[in-house]
């Protein structure tokens, strides 16, 4: 029995450095390590994006961008399974079954839903204003994404921890009633990259509009890096590296020696933020320019991308169908 590693990416924005460090990179490393004993399933959660993206062209573009990102970063579709959520219809049947085992109160307390409720209340609006039922039941579909494949390990960013807890709760509730049908999955959350600051120092996130996109044209990346907020210390002043948004990103891309040297320069004085930003920009160019070319080539050949995704979905269904059959049999339909 292989160990199944699965994760999804919701295509609601251009992939950025926060996605890369928090989720894509650890997931790619897990896929790399896969030998005979491990199988990686990585998918684009396009139907999850439909909770917010209601424009056809935009949804298609964002979905393809996410797929091209996985491939450009080196995911090998012959070894791992890369697919679109919507190409595996079994997941939506399972989502219904799981909904019948999900306490509504659990969904009421889900962070993503509660955040909007709180915003509404703070603004004096009705609490569920603007919230569709898809958004409310989002964690149920996510549980189905995971349980449909007998997943053992789910590499995700910290923001998804609660969703994984819901998944585990639902799997356990189901198993308690019908016997051991589902594998109860574990989240893998990388502690050291939990929070990547964005340009303004808050968590890097599309909703804060503070991201550095992975594959934007070089001049745009440079512009974004220049916009990273720093304090007003002069080059000769002593600085605390732990307090600098530029350093917080730099440390993930430079090698250990360079990071140590920079740390000293911050502490001793002698480092200008302008130079530091230029170095960060150059590091990012080195890290991503080749992948950006691959990405652009893939985005110009969308039919080929579609073929890769469809083939992935066929392989995913080979795993999903027997599991769904077991579920149907267990509940008695
Ligand atoms: N909710 C995840 C996100 O917003 C995307 C996602 C959907 C996912 N289904 C999943 C992640 C299953 C891991 C496993 O990023």
Boltz pocket constraint, residues with backbone or C-beta under 6 A from the ligand:
constraints:
  - pocket:
      binder: B
      contacts: [[A, 6], [A, 7], [A, 8], [A, 9], [A, 10], [A, 45], [A, 48], [A, 141], [A, 142], [A, 145], [A, 146], [A, 154], [A, 155], [A, 156], [A, 160], [A, 163]]
      max_distance: 6.0
